[in-house]
Amino acid sequence: MENCKVCGQPMKLIPAGISKTTGKSYSAFYACSDRTHKQPKTFQAQAQPTYVPAPVEQPDWDKIGEKKSDDIRANVALKMVSEIIAGGVVPIHEWRKWADEFYDYKPGSDNPFA
């Protein structure tokens, strides 16, 4: 900690900022708690390290879209299987096979259900 060159009291570090009266930025400096005297210009604070934010990782929107598409396909497959089981079309113990068939079905491909 620095001491005042005039009165010898410990000085307070005033961090860099923007003046409330002028709106201009100023560098960090030391000031004595006794405001009746000013410090010589040579008594400036050491430069403070500048904060540099860590880079923000951008989301992989393609991967997110694929995951969402897979979730939708799985939900549709389960809904279709539950409807055909409820309608008595297939036995309940075959639900997994039919869910996989519905999940893997791609519009425009050969219809595995015909």
Number of C-alpha atoms within 10 A of each C-alpha: 7 15 14 20 14 12 10 10 13 15 17 15 16 12 14 14 12 12 10 8 6 7 9 9 11 11 14 16 18 20 21 21 12 12 8 6 12 12 15 10 7 6 13 14 16 11 11 10 6 6 6 6 6 6 6 6 6 6 8 8 9 9 10 11 11 11 12 12 12 14 13 12 18 17 14 15 21 17 14 16 24 17 13 15 17 12 10 10 10 15 11 14 8 11 16 13 11 20 21 14 15 20 19 14 16 11 7 6 7 9 9 9 8 4
